[in-house]
Amino acid sequence: MKQQYQFNESLSRHLGEMFDSRRNYINFLIDNLNINYEAACRRTRGEVPFTLMEAAIIAEKLQISLDSLTKNSLKKSARFDMEVIPNDNVTDYMAYYDVVFIEPYEKFATVAEVGNVLSTKAVHGDLPPIFLFPYRNLTRFNIFQWVYQLYPDSIKDGFAGVRLTDDIIERQDHIYEIMTGSKHHTTAIYGRNIISSFVVRINYFKDLGMISPDDLIHIKKELLAAVGNLEEITLNGGYPRGNPVATYLADIDFGANYIYIETKNSEMTIIDLYNMHTMRSYDEFVIKMHKKWVESLKKYSTLLNEAGDVVRSRFFRQQRAYIEENL
């Protein structure tokens, strides 16, 4: 019983720190736990402990690690979470994309929207999927490759058969708007081959006859626009609506995309897998390694925001030239 109340006190303390007013705290509990006003008030005062189900709902909504609250994480292993649908025959791959990619980032966007994200540090070996949200054909291509490699039977008409639903487009736009409008600081380290590797992937499927000449024109146009957007972010030191971004260009190559997120009451790491899956961890040791990894890469990187016009413009000019010559 003592351990139960220690856990409840820890959870209540975290929630109290997360919300800027007790009223918002109470409203959150009412809206998400299906309880009345008095029951919510008693929980905020610590008179009634949260049930395990209630704690799980809160943790999911606010991305709180129950492991860190109970301090029961294993010493010799680290826990990672990843949304999956255990089915080898995925017929509705857009519904799967929703579960494994859109929903996890919607949860993160919810935390960012209420101002609880303090900073993010990211290492991108490839163009980050969220950055590509405004570009429908580039997003379609990422989904197409993901489905083709993991669930080839679901692809009937090549790239042309991949269609974004109106619901997915609306939610992607909402996530992008929140993430680029948030005031938290972002450190982004990009590999030098983020554009060329993307182009190589496109050409591979073009050579297989799975991307039509017309679709290739649209993909090329959007990729050039994405490069222009990245240059604007670098030049201005962030997104137009807020979110300051320190953009680095690495002198060494690395594999996947790695992201570290710091909020007011927790830390987490994200590793991108299989193009669209994300694997998350709240483990203290993993977080420490993750931050160390990002900081160490700065030693082998150039801060483009302060590199001068010559270095910055040369890099982006080279990216545009590569796209023009190879697509």
C-alpha positions in Angstrom: 0.0 0.0 0.0 2.9 2.4 0.8 4.4 1.8 -2.7 1.0 2.5 -4.2 0.7 5.9 -2.5 4.4 6.7 -3.4 3.5 6.1 -7.0 0.4 8.2 -6.8 2.3 11.1 -5.1 4.9 10.9 -7.9 2.2 11.0 -10.6 0.3 13.8 -9.0 3.4 15.9 -8.6 4.3 15.4 -12.3 0.8 16.4 -13.4 0.8 19.4 -11.1 4.0 20.6 -12.7 2.7 19.9 -16.2 -0.4 22.1 -16.1 -0.2 25.8 -15.7 -3.4 26.0 -13.5 -5.4 23.6 -11.3 -8.4 24.3 -13.4 -6.7 22.9 -16.5 -5.5 19.9 -14.5 -9.0 19.2 -13.3 -10.5 19.6 -16.8 -7.9 17.2 -18.3 -8.9 14.5 -15.8 -12.6 15.0 -16.4 -12.2 14.9 -20.2 -9.9 11.9 -20.3 -10.8 9.7 -17.3 -14.6 10.0 -17.7 -15.0 11.1 -14.0 -17.0 14.0 -12.5 -15.8 17.2 -11.1 -15.7 16.1 -7.5 -13.8 12.9 -8.4 -11.3 14.9 -10.3 -10.8 17.3 -7.5 -10.2 14.5 -5.0 -7.5 13.1 -7.2 -5.7 16.4 -7.6 -5.7 16.8 -3.8 -4.3 13.2 -3.4 -7.3 12.0 -1.4 -8.1 9.3 -4.0 -5.3 7.4 -5.8 -5.3 7.0 -9.5 -6.2 3.5 -10.6 -3.8 1.6 -12.8 -6.0 2.1 -15.9 -6.3 5.8 -15.2 -2.5 6.1 -14.8 -2.1 4.3 -18.1 -4.5 6.6 -19.9 -2.7 9.7 -18.5 0.7 8.3 -19.5 -0.5 7.7 -23.0 -2.1 11.1 -23.4 0.8 13.1 -21.9 3.7 10.8 -22.9 4.7 10.2 -19.2 6.8 7.1 -18.5 5.3 5.0 -15.7 8.6 3.2 -15.4 10.4 6.4 -14.4 7.7 7.2 -11.9 7.9 3.9 -10.2 11.7 3.8 -10.5 11.4 0.1 -11.4 13.4 0.1 -14.7 15.7 -2.8 -15.1 19.4 -2.0 -14.5 20.8 -4.2 -17.3 18.3 -3.6 -20.0 16.4 -0.7 -21.5 12.8 -0.6 -22.6 11.7 0.6 -26.0 8.1 1.1 -27.2 6.9 0.8 -30.8 3.4 0.7 -32.2 2.8 -2.3 -34.4 0.0 -4.3 -35.9 0.9 -8.0 -35.7 -0.3 -8.9 -39.2 1.8 -10.0 -42.2 -1.1 -9.2 -44.6 -1.8 -5.5 -44.3 -4.6 -4.6 -46.7 -5.3 -1.1 -45.5 -1.8 0.3 -45.2 -3.0 3.9 -44.7 -4.8 2.7 -41.5 -1.5 1.0 -40.4 0.4 4.2 -41.2 -2.0 6.1 -39.0 -1.4 3.7 -36.1 2.4 3.4 -36.3 3.3 6.9 -37.4 0.6 9.6 -37.2 -0.8 8.7 -33.8 2.6 8.7 -31.9 3.5 12.1 -33.4 0.0 13.5 -32.6 0.7 12.6 -28.9 4.0 14.5 -29.1 2.3 17.4 -30.8 -0.3 17.5 -28.0 2.5 18.0 -25.5 4.1 20.7 -27.6 0.9 22.5 -28.1 0.5 23.2 -24.4 4.0 24.5 -24.2 5.5 21.6 -22.3 8.3 20.8 -24.8 11.5 22.6 -23.8 13.9 21.4 -26.5 14.6 18.8 -29.1 17.9 17.5 -30.5 17.8 15.5 -33.7 20.3 13.7 -35.9 18.9 13.1 -39.4 20.5 10.6 -41.7 17.6 11.0 -44.0 15.0 13.7 -44.6 12.7 13.6 -41.5 9.2 12.5 -42.4 7.6 15.4 -40.5 9.6 17.9 -42.4 8.1 16.4 -45.6 4.5 16.7 -44.4 3.7 19.8 -46.6 5.0 17.9 -49.7 2.3 15.3 -50.6 4.3 13.4 -53.2 7.4 13.1 -51.0 5.3 11.8 -48.2 3.6 9.4 -50.6 7.0 8.2 -51.7 8.1 7.4 -48.1 4.9 5.5 -47.5 5.2 3.7 -50.9 8.7 2.5 -50.2 7.7 1.4 -46.7 4.7 -0.6 -47.9 6.6 -2.0 -50.9 9.5 -3.3 -48.7 7.3 -4.7 -45.9 4.0 -5.5 -47.5 4.6 -5.8 -51.3 1.3 -7.5 -51.9 -0.5 -4.4 -50.8 0.9 -2.4 -53.7 -1.1 -2.9 -56.8 -0.4 0.1 -59.0 3.1 1.2 -57.9 3.6 4.7 -56.6 0.4 5.9 -58.4 -1.7 3.6 -56.2 -0.6 5.3 -53.0 -3.2 8.0 -52.0 -3.3 10.1 -48.9 -6.7 10.3 -47.4 -8.2 13.7 -46.5 -8.1 12.8 -42.8 -4.4 11.9 -42.9 -3.6 15.2 -44.8 -5.5 17.3 -42.3 -3.8 15.6 -39.3 -0.3 15.8 -40.9 -0.9 19.5 -41.5 -2.0 20.0 -37.9 1.1 18.2 -36.5 3.4 20.3 -38.8 1.7 23.5 -37.8 2.1 22.8 -34.1 5.7 21.5 -34.3 6.9 24.5 -36.4 5.0 27.0 -34.4 6.2 25.8 -31.0 8.7 28.0 -29.2 11.0 25.2 -28.1 14.5 25.2 -29.3 15.6 22.6 -31.8 19.1 21.4 -32.7 19.1 19.5 -36.1 22.2 17.8 -37.5 21.8 16.6 -41.1 24.0 14.2 -43.0 25.6 15.5 -46.2 23.9 12.8 -48.2 20.3 13.4 -47.1 19.3 14.6 -50.6 21.4 12.2 -52.7 20.2 9.2 -50.8 16.6 10.2 -51.3 17.3 10.7 -55.0 18.9 7.3 -55.3 15.8 5.7 -53.7 13.5 7.5 -56.1 15.6 6.4 -59.1 15.6 2.8 -58.0 11.8 2.6 -58.1 11.7 4.7 -61.3 14.0 2.1 -63.0 11.6 -0.6 -61.8 8.9 1.2 -63.7 6.9 1.9 -60.5 7.1 5.7 -60.8 5.6 7.3 -64.0 7.3 10.3 -65.7 4.5 12.6 -64.7 4.8 11.5 -61.0 8.6 12.0 -61.2 8.1 15.6 -62.3 5.9 16.3 -59.3 8.4 14.5 -56.9 11.3 16.5 -58.4 9.4 19.8 -58.0 8.6 19.1 -54.4 12.1 17.9 -53.5 13.5 21.2 -54.9 10.9 23.1 -52.8 11.9 21.1 -49.7 15.6 22.1 -50.2 14.5 25.7 -50.5 12.5 25.4 -47.3 15.4 23.9 -45.5 17.7 26.7 -46.7 15.1 29.3 -45.5 15.1 27.7 -42.1 18.9 27.7 -42.0 19.1 31.3 -43.1 16.5 32.6 -40.7 17.5 30.5 -37.8 14.2 28.8 -37.5 10.6 28.5 -38.8 8.7 31.7 -39.6 6.1 31.2 -36.8 8.6 30.5 -34.0 10.6 27.4 -33.3 14.3 28.5 -33.4 16.4 25.9 -35.1 20.2 25.5 -35.0 21.0 23.6 -38.3 24.3 21.6 -38.5 25.8 19.8 -41.5 27.7 16.7 -40.5 31.1 15.8 -42.0 30.5 12.1 -41.3 27.7 9.7 -42.3 25.3 8.1 -39.9 22.3 5.7 -40.3 18.9 6.4 -38.9 17.1 9.5 -37.5 17.7 10.0 -33.8 15.6 12.5 -31.8 15.9 13.6 -28.2 12.9 15.4 -26.6 12.9 17.3 -23.3 9.6 18.3 -21.7 8.9 20.0 -18.4 8.4 16.7 -16.6 10.2 14.0 -18.7 12.7 13.1 -21.3 12.5 10.7 -24.2 14.3 9.4 -27.2 13.0 8.4 -30.6 14.7 6.3 -33.3 13.1 6.0 -36.7 12.9 2.5 -38.1 11.7 1.0 -41.4 11.0 4.4 -42.9 7.8 5.0 -40.9 8.0 3.2 -37.5 9.3 5.0 -34.4 10.9 3.3 -31.4 10.8 5.3 -28.2 12.5 5.0 -24.8 12.3 6.8 -21.5 15.2 4.9 -20.0 17.7 7.2 -18.3 20.8 5.5 -19.6 19.5 5.5 -23.2 18.6 9.2 -22.9 22.1 10.0 -21.5 23.7 8.1 -24.4 21.4 9.8 -26.9 22.3 13.3 -25.7 26.0 12.4 -25.7 25.7 11.1 -29.3 24.1 14.3 -30.5 26.6 16.5 -28.7 29.6 14.4 -30.0 28.4 14.8 -33.6 28.6 18.6 -33.3 32.3 18.2 -33.2 32.2 16.8 -36.7 29.6 19.3 -38.0 29.3 22.8 -39.3 26.7 25.2 -37.9 25.1 26.4 -41.1 23.3 29.3 -39.4 26.7 30.9 -38.7 28.8 29.4 -41.4 28.6 32.4 -43.7 26.8 32.9 -47.0 29.5 31.2 -49.1 29.5 27.8 -47.2 25.7 27.8 -46.8 24.8 28.8 -50.4 27.3 26.4 -51.8 25.8 23.4 -50.0 22.3 24.2 -51.1 23.3 25.0 -54.6 25.0 21.6 -54.8 21.8 19.9 -53.6 19.7 21.6 -56.3 22.2 20.7 -58.9 22.2 17.1 -57.9 18.5 16.9 -58.1 18.4 18.6 -61.5 21.1 16.3 -62.9 19.8 13.0 -61.5 16.0 13.2 -61.6 
